[in-house]
Amino acid sequence: MELVELQLSELPNPLLGPPWTDCAPIDAGIVKSIAKAVWIPPNKVVRSQFQTRYDHICRIAWLVGNYSLWNPITIMKTWPANWPIKDGNHRVAAAYVKGLETIRANVL
């Protein structure tokens, strides 16, 4: 495994075409509003609890406000045609919301 700094623009934006089942595109403005105005319950940020679009929005909003806690994402060295991200879709979405240019990634 190799740790690299990737240009965010090289990765698909999970907000525009969410990889999660039955989840419509997510507006960054909604995420920012929730990050600022809403207390996000701990059960909305635990990895196994994402079942609704709102759960995904809450997870992304929590990550926007807790950037220092992020781990590197994991991507496949040989990227599948449509989605290279193996682990870290919420972190990538939060990076887009925050306007970051790069993100740390472990390459498998």
C-alpha positions as CSV (number, residue, x, y, z in Angstrom):
1,M,0.0,0.0,0.0
2,E,1.3,3.5,-0.9
3,L,0.2,6.7,0.7
4,V,-0.1,9.6,-1.8
5,E,-1.6,13.1,-2.0
6,L,-4.2,13.1,-4.8
7,Q,-5.7,16.0,-6.6
8,L,-9.4,15.9,-5.6
9,S,-10.3,16.8,-9.2
10,E,-9.0,13.3,-10.3
11,L,-11.7,11.6,-8.2
12,P,-15.4,11.4,-8.9
13,N,-17.6,13.7,-6.8
14,P,-19.9,11.6,-4.6
15,L,-22.2,14.6,-4.2
16,L,-23.1,14.6,-7.9
17,G,-23.4,10.9,-8.4
18,P,-23.7,9.2,-5.0
19,P,-22.3,5.7,-4.9
20,W,-24.8,4.8,-2.2
21,T,-27.9,2.8,-3.0
22,D,-31.1,4.8,-3.4
23,C,-29.4,8.2,-2.8
24,A,-30.1,11.2,-5.0
25,P,-27.4,13.8,-5.6
26,I,-26.6,15.9,-2.5
27,D,-26.3,19.7,-2.6
28,A,-23.2,21.0,-0.9
29,G,-25.2,23.9,0.6
30,I,-27.4,21.4,2.5
31,V,-24.3,19.8,3.9
32,K,-22.9,23.1,5.0
33,S,-26.2,24.2,6.6
34,I,-26.4,21.0,8.6
35,A,-22.7,21.2,9.6
36,K,-23.3,24.7,11.0
37,A,-26.8,24.5,12.5
38,V,-27.6,20.9,13.5
39,W,-26.2,18.8,16.3
40,I,-25.4,15.5,14.6
41,P,-26.2,12.5,16.8
42,P,-23.3,10.0,17.2
43,N,-25.3,7.2,15.6
44,K,-25.4,9.3,12.4
45,V,-21.6,9.2,12.0
46,V,-21.0,5.5,12.8
47,R,-20.1,3.7,9.6
48,S,-22.6,0.9,9.8
49,Q,-25.6,3.2,10.4
50,F,-26.0,4.7,6.9
51,Q,-29.3,3.7,5.6
52,T,-31.0,6.9,4.3
53,R,-29.9,9.9,2.2
54,Y,-30.1,12.0,5.4
55,D,-27.7,9.6,7.2
56,H,-25.2,10.2,4.4
57,I,-25.7,14.0,4.5
58,C,-25.1,13.9,8.3
59,R,-21.9,11.8,8.0
60,I,-20.6,14.3,5.3
61,A,-21.5,17.3,7.5
62,W,-19.8,15.7,10.5
63,L,-16.6,15.2,8.5
64,V,-16.7,18.8,7.2
65,G,-16.6,19.9,10.8
66,N,-14.0,17.3,12.0
67,Y,-11.4,17.5,9.3
68,S,-8.6,16.8,11.7
69,L,-9.9,13.3,12.4
70,W,-9.9,12.1,8.8
71,N,-7.9,9.0,7.8
72,P,-6.7,8.7,4.3
73,I,-9.2,7.3,1.8
74,T,-8.4,4.0,0.0
75,I,-8.4,3.8,-3.8
76,M,-7.7,1.0,-6.3
77,K,-4.4,1.3,-8.2
78,T,-6.2,0.0,-11.3
79,W,-9.3,2.2,-11.2
80,P,-12.6,0.6,-12.1
81,A,-14.2,2.4,-15.1
82,N,-16.7,4.3,-13.0
83,W,-15.6,4.4,-9.3
84,P,-12.0,4.1,-8.0
85,I,-12.8,4.8,-4.3
86,K,-12.9,1.6,-2.2
87,D,-13.2,3.4,1.2
88,G,-13.7,7.1,1.9
89,N,-16.6,8.3,-0.3
90,H,-18.0,10.4,2.6
91,R,-14.5,11.9,3.1
92,V,-14.2,12.7,-0.6
93,A,-17.7,14.3,-0.5
94,A,-16.7,16.4,2.5
95,A,-13.4,17.4,0.8
96,Y,-15.5,18.7,-2.1
97,V,-17.8,20.6,0.3
98,K,-14.8,22.2,2.1
99,G,-13.2,23.2,-1.3
100,L,-10.0,21.2,-0.7
101,E,-7.7,20.7,-3.7
102,T,-6.0,17.5,-2.4
103,I,-6.8,14.5,-0.3
104,R,-4.5,11.8,1.2
105,A,-5.1,8.3,-0.2
106,N,-3.8,4.8,0.3
107,V,-3.4,3.2,-3.1
108,L,-4.0,-0.6,-3.2
